[in-house]
Amino acid sequence: MKNLKRNALVLMVTFLIGSMAACNPVTATPTAIPTVVSTVSPIDEQHVLTIGGMERTYFLHIPSGLNDHESVPLVFVFHGFQENGAFARNYTGMDKIADANRFIVVYPDGSGSSGSLSWNASGCCGYALQNNVDEPAFVRAIIADVETIVKVDSRRTYAAGFSNGALLSYRLACEMSDTFAAIAPTGGVLMYSPCQPQQPVSIMHVHGINDRVVPIEGGGSGIQFPPVEESLAAWAGLDGCSGEESVEKDGVLAHTTYGECKPGVSVELYVVDGTGHGWPSQYIAPISQMIWDFFSTHPKP
């Protein structure tokens, strides 16, 4: 009798345990599948494009470690008259800044004979102006070519340029305001007219106080350039800037901010003491780093 009761109790306990297990099944922890991140191979190479029957070239620098699924900022650097992209690459040192900040740099070459390359920037200079070279078409083709390799961030495309290349950056801001979020002309002024941007573009203008090729007060020994102040005032109007200008002095730099502009947009001038017509040496002022700092804080609104 006692054995029957004991067996019945064991069966009941076994049944209860089985029922609880059925209601609360043990779930195995799934094994995590590691995420595979594909990166873009670093690139330093010359590219050749054909634009309107004309062979055009540019140098492409893509730093290491870029994710091929992310959109990356793109910076154009335009050389001065009678220079080339390789020369601009050397004196701006923008590759090093791109490596540290993970953006792409392109150094396009102007058109004309070797040693006399130029940009059609309205009012200046050489072969490109005389032959009315279609620079916006070249720029669009470069962007399309880069995008076959890596995704370009459409809100963070920028242009820096020196002298004739600075004039071109102003022209592109006028004609391609849908593409460029900000420009940084150095040693050049706004010559393109009429300038009728459809969207605001931020401006960081850099000028040597002793520049006699493109004098800060206007004029020049050959081409008559407008004053730098005229260019900045015109652009401040285009960008809806209002209020008083503010000026700060920091060592060799005099920094002017042109009031309050449209949201996310600014117009600024850096005058560099002790320099003439050239890209300021990094030992005088870290202009290339300053340009990227400006660009990085001014995406397209």
NORRA-V97428 format. One record per run of one state. SS is the DSSP state (A for helix, B for strand, O for the rest). FROM is the first residue (numbers start at 1). TO is the last residue. If there is no record, write none. Layout:
{{SS,FROM,TO} {SS,FROM,TO}}
This chain:
{{O,1,1} {A,2,23} {O,24,38} {B,39,40} {O,41,42} {B,43,51} {O,52,53} {B,54,62} {O,63,65} {B,66,67} {O,68,71} {B,72,78} {O,79,84} {A,85,92} {O,93,93} {A,94,101} {O,102,103} {B,104,108} {O,109,110} {B,111,111} {O,112,117} {B,118,118} {O,119,125} {A,126,130} {O,131,134} {A,135,146} {O,147,151} {B,152,162} {O,163,163} {A,164,175} {O,176,181} {B,182,186} {O,187,201} {B,202,208} {O,209,218} {B,219,219} {O,220,224} {B,225,225} {O,226,227} {A,228,238} {O,239,241} {B,242,250} {O,251,252} {B,253,260} {O,261,266} {B,267,272} {O,273,286} {A,287,296} {O,297,301}}
